[in-house]
């Protein structure tokens, strides 16, 4: 998972639910089109996040990215790839994205692995220093 997706997932974990407008602010603008929404679409297709309007026909990442982008374009009719959005107002504030149990468990497992890695590194560091001090002390005692 890339950094952008992890960042969105962390915000979703903290807030539990965000609007599409807020999610757009979390995404970096590289292409200024639907391709900027791929990290969010990937989270939804992998089952780590979900939108209230998502159903089984939205399985394609490209379709979901187009869907999200079209609904952030403002009032009017917007066609993005194969999706046509009829925006009557600020749809990007109406569409909500929430974290799923799969997303929460991913973050929990990742957090536990990081703590375990930190503990193992700390123990290794302490044992390395202790063995160095002990060997220097023994060398000073025996060869002095």
N, C-alpha and C positions, 0 to 999 in steps of 0.2 A: 504494500500500500504506500502511495506517495505522501509527501508531507502535507499537501493541501487537503487530501482526503482525511488524514489523521487530525488535522486542525479542525475541520468541519465536524468530524465525529466527536472530538473533545468538547466543542461548543454545544453540540446536540446533547451530549451526556450531561453537561452542566445545566443547560436550559430546558432539556427534555423535548422542546418543540420550538421551532423558529419559523419565521416567514420566509418566503422565497426572496423577498427584497433584502432581508438580513443575510441570507445565504449568498446572495450575489455580491455583497460587500466583502465576504470572506474569500471570494475567488479572485485570483489575479487576472487582469485583462491582458491577454497576449494577442488574441486574434480579433476581439471585439465582435464575435458572432457566437453561434451555438457551440462551437468547440471549447469555449471557456467553461462550459457547464458539464463537461465530461467527468470531472472528479465527483460531482454531486450525483450525476446519473449512474456512475459506477457504484457508489454506495447504495443507491436504491435497487439496482439490478442484482447486487450481491446479497441483498437482504439485510444490510446493516442499518439502513434508513428507509423511511417510507413517507410518501406524500399522501395526503388524504384523498387525492383524486386518482391515485395509481391503481391500476388493475392488471390483470394477466396480459392484456393486449399491449401493455407498455414495457415489454420485456427487453426491447432493444435499447442499448445505451444511446445510440444515435437518435432514436425517436424521443427518448426522455430528455436528452440534451436540447433537442429542437423544441420540445414542449416547454421546458423551463425558460429557454431564451425567448420564445415567442410571447410568453406571458409577462416578460419584463419590458416589453417594447412600448407599453402604454396603450392608450385608447385607440381602437380601430381594428381593422382586419389585417392580420399579418400572416404571411405564408413562409414557413421555414421548412425546407426540405419537403416532406410529405404531410406536414402538420399545418393546419390553418387555425389560427386563434382569433376568436371574436372577443376582443377585450372591450368591456363596457365601462370599466373603471380601473382602479389600481388592483389588478388581479394578483400582482406580485405580493401584495399584503394579505390577500385572502387565502392564497395557497400556503398551506402549512406543511412543514417537513418535521418528522419526529424520528427519534432513535428507536430501534427495535431491540429485542432481547439479544439477538445475535451481535449487534453493534456494542451493546453494553458488556457482553461477555468477552468480546475481542479486546476492549479496552482494559477490562479487569485482568485478563490473562497477560496482556502486555505489561501492565503495571506490576504484577507479581513477578514476571520474568526480570524486569528491570531491578526490582528490590533484591531478588535472588542473586543477580549478577553483581550488584553493589556489595552485598554481604560476602560473596565468595571472593571478590577482588580485595575487600578490606581484610579478610582473614588471611589471604595469601600475602598481602603486604605486611601484616603484623608478624606472621610466621617467618617471613624473609628477614625482617629486621631482628627478630628475636634470635634466629639462628646465627646471624652475623655477629650480634653482640656476644652470644654464648661462645662462638668459635674464637673471637678475639680475646675474650676473658680466659678461655682454656689455654690459648696460645701464650698469653702473658703469664699464666700460672706455671705452665710446664717448661717454657723456654726462657724464663727470666733468670 
